[in-house]
């Protein structure tokens, strides 16, 4: 039998006004990104402010392709840097690193140390964000195990509170499997309490999240909770139809993800051969393939919380390295505002 009393110990952050400080700094950085986008065009700034990220990304990628065709390396570097910053806002940190490293390569070729330093700052920010996500995932997993133990002890109110927190935190960082597990435990809790209405709602959410993440077997287990709770068969049938539909959407998304991966490989192939125009056409096709893909499908393969926390130790050191490189350049160039922002970001590492 699993030991639900065993859990991950996640040390709390330093005793500071970190949450307020974080938001102030984040607003400052987002504002700087918005200013950079606004220089390109007010319509793009509007997209950023209204979080129309898909449309903004498509426009920026097209601008990058045009810069490649025109041989405008400086514009290409600037647009790629913005794409990296946009990906950080979306928590698509793998893509952020790809965009930012490409921007860095161009700035280094152009021998523009300030442009390169700004990219180093964003690379550090991407790794800082990755570390924060890992810690949130670890904390949520810890709470999930505690909640399951509380449920086994009949401490229903405490378990419900913990599980609700797990769901909110997990969805925030795109950990849909953990959120589904928490909903599944909630369904058990409500079933044991005889609350059929809430049990059905929770099991339905668990089944939907499992199915849309490709975990059809676990979705079936969630439906079985409803059957044991006495939900009528006609309703069970309706829920199974929703589960099947969610799974089919997942399969369609996976197909599009695989197609995008093929386009990216072709992009890398033609780019390495110096055929940049053809390469960028393929890159635009890769983005188009991902346009209607759900986040649940994008993040259906994730390491467990312990592995994520372990890997994130590397994020700490890489963020520190990137911030220090950026700060040295900003100090040398007399850019006090940027130097101060990097110093504040470095304080966030824990």
N, C-alpha and C positions, 0 to 999 in steps of 0.2 A: 504493500500500500504506500502511496506517495506521502511524504512527510510535509504537510502544508505549513508547519511551524517554521520550516527552514526558509530563509529568504535572503536576498542580496542586501548587504548593508551599503547604502549610498550616502556618503557624508554630505551634510548640508553645505551650501555655499558659505563663504565668509560672512560674518555678521556685519553687514554694511547695508546701505540703502540700495542694494544691487538692483532690485526689480524696477525702482523708479529711475535709477541711473541708467539702466539698460534701455528703457523706453526713450529717455531723453536723447541718448546717444544714437539709438536706432533712428529716431525721427530726424536727427541732424544728418545722418548718412543718407537716408532716403531722400531728404530734401536736396542734398548735393547731387544725387543721381537724377532727380527730377529736373534740376537746373541744367544738367548736361543734356538731357533729352530735349528740354525746351529750346536749347540752342539749335537743335536740328529742326524742330518744328513744333508749333503749339498743339497740333493734332496728336502727335506722339506723346506729348506731356499729358494731354487729357486722358489718353489710354492708360498711362501709368497711374495717374491719380485715381481713375475708376477701376483699376486692377483688371483691365482688359488685356491680360498678359499674352494670350494666344495671338490676338491681332497685332499687338506691339512686337512680339517676337518675329512674326511673319514679315512685318514691315522692315524691321532691323536686318533680318537675314537678306531680304531683297536689296537693301542698301549696301550691305557688305558685298554681295555679288556684283553690284554695279561698280563698287570701288575696286574690286579685283579686275573687272573688265577695263576700267579706266586707268589702272595702274596707280591708283591713289592710295599709297600705303598708309599715310597718316590717317586718312578717313577710315580705312579698314581697321586699323588698330583701335581707334576710338569707338567704332561701332561694336567690335568684338568685346571690348571692355564693358560696354553697356549691356551687351547680351549676357556677359558673365554676372553682372550685378543684378540683372533681371532674374536670372536663374537662382541666385542666392535668395531673392525675395520669395521665389516659388519653392524654395527648399530642394531644388533639383541640383544638388551639389556636385554630382559627377559632371553634368553638362557645364556647370559654372567653371569648374577647373579646366575643362577642355577649351572653352571660349577664352578664359583669362590667359592660359598658357600660349594660345595662338596670338593674342594681343601682345603679350610680353615679348615673343619672338620678333614681332614687327618693330616694336619700340626699340629693342636692342639693336636691330639692323639699322634703324634710323638714328641710333645713338642719341636717344632722348631719355635722359636719366629720370626726369620728373614723371613722364608718362609711365616708364617702367616701374617707378616707385609706387605710383597710384595703383598699378596692377598688383604689385606685391602686397599692398595694403588690402586689396579685395581678396586675394588668395588667402591671406591670413584670416580674413573675415569668414570665408567659406569654411575653413577648417575649424574656426571657433564655433560656427553654427553647427557643424557636424558633431563636435564635442557636446554641445548643448542638447542636441537631439538624442545622442547616446545616453546622456545622463537622465533625460526625461524618460526614455524607454526603460532604463534600469529601474528608476523609481516607480514607474507604473507597474512593471513586472513584480516588484517587491510588494506593492499594494495588492496586486491580484492574488498573490499567494496568501497574504494575510487575510484577505477577504474570504478566500476559500476556507481557511482554517476557522474564521469566525462563523461562517455558514455551517460548518460541521459541528460547531458548538452551540448552534441555535441562537447566536447573537445576530439576529436578522437586521436590526436597525444599523448597527455598526458595519455589517457586511454590505448593506445596500449603499451606504455613504461611500465606502471605499470603492465599490464597483462603479458607481457613477463617476467618481474622480478618474478611475482608470480609463473609462470610455472617453471622457473629454480629453484627457492628456494624450491618449493613443491616437485618436483621430487627428489631433492637432499636429502630430509629427508623422502622420501617414503610416501608423502601425495598425493596420486594419485587422490583422489576425488576433492581436491582443484585445482589441475592442470587441471582436466577435466572441472571444472566450469570456470576456466580462459579461456580455449580454447573455451568453449561455448560462453562466452562473446565476445571473439575475433571474432567468426563467426558472431555474431550479428553486431559487429562493421563494419566488412568488407561488410556484406550484405547491411547495411545502406549506405555505401560509394559506392556501386555498384561494388565492387571488387569481382566478383564471384569466381575467381581462389583461392584467399586467403581465402575466406569464406568456400569454399569446403575443403581446406586443414585443416583449424581450426576445422570445424564441424566434419570432419573425425577423427581427433585426439581426440576430445571430445568423440565421439561415441565409439571409440576403447578403450579409457581409462575407460569410464563408463562400457562398456560391460565386459571388462576383470577384472573389480572389482565387477561384479555381479549386477550392476545397469542398468538393461535392459530397464526399463522405461525411465530413463534419456538419455540413448543412443538413444532411439526412438525420444525423443524431439530434440536431436541434428540433427538427420536425417531430421526432419520436417523443420528445419531452411534452409536446402539445397533445399527442395521442394519449400519453399516460395521464395527462391532466384532465382528460375527458372531453377535449375539444371535438366537436362533431366532424364526421368523416367528410361531409361536403366542404367544410372549411379547410380541413387538412388538404383536400384535393386542390383547392384554390391556392393555398400556400405553396404546394409542390409545383404548381404551374409558374408561380412567381420565381421560385428557386431555379427552375429549369431555364426560364427566360434570362435570369441574371447570369447563369452559367454560360449560356449561348453568347451573351454580350461579352463575357470574359474571353471566350474562345476567339471571337471576332477581333477583340482588342489585341490578343496575343499574336494573331496573324499579322496585324498591322505593325506591331512592335518588331516582329521578325523581318517584315519587309523593310522597315526603316533601318534596321541593323544592316541589311544587305546593301542598301543605298549608301550608308555610312562607310562600309568597307570599300565600295566602289569609289566613293569620294576620296578616301585615303590613297587608293591605288592611283587614280589619275592625278591627284595632287603631288604624289611622290614622283610622277613622271613629268611634272611641270605643266600639265594641261589643266590650268586653274579654272578656265571658263567651263569646261565640261565637268570638272569636279564640283563646282558650285551649283550647277544645275542639279546634280545628284543630291547635294546637300539640301537644297530646297525641296526636292521630292521626299527626302527623309522626314523633314519637318511636316510636310503635308500629310504623310502617312500617319503621323502621331496626333493629328488634329483632333480626332474624336475618340482617342484612347482614354479610358478612365484611369484615374490615379490608382484605384484598387488593383487594376491589372498591371500598371507600371511598377507597383511596389509589392507584387505578390510573392517575390522571392527575396526574403530578407534574412540576415543572420539573427540568431536569437539574442536576447538582451545581454547575456553575459559576453558573447562574442563581440557584440557591438561596443560594449564598454571597454573591452580589452583593446580592440583596434583603435578606439578613440584616444588612447594614450599617445598614439602617433600623431593624432590631430593636434594635441597640446603642443608637442615639440615643433611641429611644422608651422603652426600658427605663430609661435614665438619667433622662429627663424624669419618668417616672412615679415612680421611686424618690425623686427629689428633692422632688417635690410631697408625697408621703407623709411623708417625713422632716421637712419643715418643720412639718406639722401635728402630728406626734407630739412634736416638740420643744416646740412651743407649748403643747400640752396636758400636757406633763410625763410622757409615756408612754415611759419610758426603755427598757424591754424591746423594744417595737416599733421604736423608733428604732434600737436596736442591730441588730436583725434586718435592717432595711432597709439599714443601712450595710454589713452583711456581704454582702447580696445584690448591692449595687452593686459590691463588690469582685470579684464573679464575672464581671463584664462584660469580655470581651476579644475 
